[in-house]
Amino acid sequence: MITLPPLPYADWSDTRDTLHLFLQIIGKIRLKAHPKLNHWWHVTLYPHVRGLTTGRVPYEDSGFEILYDMFDHEVIVSRNDGRRSSFAVPGLTVSQFYETLFSHLGELGITVSIVAVPYDNKSKIPFREDDAPRAYDAAAVSAFWRALCAISGVFEGYRSRFVGKQTPVQLYWHSFDLVVTRFSGRAHPLEGGTQSDREAYSHEVISIGFWPGDDSFPEAAFYGYAYPEPEGMNAAPLEPANAFWADKNGGALAILKYDDARSAADPDEAIAAFLESLYDGAAHKAHWPVEELNHIYR
């Protein structure tokens, strides 16, 4: 049974904002350096035993990795030839983090150019110019990682029960959520939206995730939705009993609050029940070939 640490939004919201911007810088480096993958899978970060990582990014005749260590609170840049360089994070402004990271990349012979402004973020200040002092509560960052680590295990279990196309367990740094998306296999191109929206929603999906909250919803929560949304989706029953349907930009969004999962007698069972009930209800209402897509253990 997993143990979920407390993540009260009000106690660490300023640190959360700092961490989000730091991860956007790292994510933009992966976005620029990694070969493009379908549905923007080349931009994401991945759970690591000590934090979040870019994974191996191909570069010239080798590759590199950027690891944000959430225990020792340092960023480590490593190359395939054994060279590595690191720096401590606490106390840095956004501009200092940006300049320091790119200096360490340069020391290892890695040249990457990014669009150095936040993406879809309440901060609009270019990274180089954001020199205001930033909150950094190391204990809160470590607690967030412990939550991600525990949740990632539940998400991996959810992935194991599906044989169709699906994403890895991955963190989208622009929206700051840990996600798993399943695909029916049927194309359903999005009309309108941005280029990134059309790339992400080219096929039918059911997506689940976890996010630590933001100013519009100031508490951590699990969520789920379907694209395209089937008729009557918000009438599908959810588990556990304290999960509920909400309206998000005119669409149905299933929500299980983190604190409700955390206080359950068996938190991983509560989270798994939420994920499976959301998928089962959405998939049946959207007429997915559910039985064909089930992974039956033998």
Phi, psi and omega in degrees: 000133182281158173242124181257124179287156175295141178226059181296119187303316184298331183283338184224017185300321179292320176295319177304316180297320177298310181300319180301315180293320177299317180290330175297320179297313179297316181297322179294329176293315176298317179306316184282325189270333186274142174305142184294135178242162179299146175058025177067027179291347180279354184262348193277164174252161188231144176300138180228159183296347179238359181166231179233143185226154170285345194070183180288124176254118179301137179208120182052235182262014180218237180178172178215165177223142170245121179247125171265104182278115185265008172259308178270354175058056176219159175252131184240123176254126183233146174245161182297338182275006177099347179287145178210157180212144185216161176209152180281145185263317187305137177092351182279144167280171178298317180296321179293320177299313181300308183295319181295315180298315181290331174295318180290323174299316180298322178299332180264009177077024181253121180244117179223138177243126182241165169281104195272054174224151178299150180249124176049050185230153180293337173277129178249007185279128175306145185304318182296335186260353184273084185251017177286147176304143183236138176290142174209098178267102185300322180295322179292321177297316178296322177296319177300318178295319178300322176295314179301319182297314180295316182294322179302322178297319178294319179296322178296322175298319176299317179298325186293345183262019185222132182258353180280184177294133177205160181282163163294172166285115188215152180253121174275114187287340180286319181262351174065042178230147177269128195225148162227129180238130176257147181242141177283336186100354181258135179287143175204075185302134177286135175263131182082200181074182179276171176302317180294323177297314182294326177292318183290325186245056176270344183223164177295135180220155164233121188240139175234156181194179176224133173224152189276007181096160175211187185294333181277337176218084192280055171197150180291148182199158168264151182213168175200151179202169178233146171229131347292152184285122179288154179299135176075018183300321183286004172263354179292135180291141179245151172236153351291185188298334182271004171285154184207166176263138176232166177261127179230107180054041178084000180245167181272128180234120176278137184225136167233115182295140180305316182294329177291320176293319183296325183272358179292156178301326178224092186302319181292327176293321179294316179295313180299320179297321178297312182298314183291322180292321177296311181297313183300314180294314182292317183295318179291319179292331179269002177061042172288154174283072191303312183296322179295332185267353178287138173264112181263121180289139179235000000 
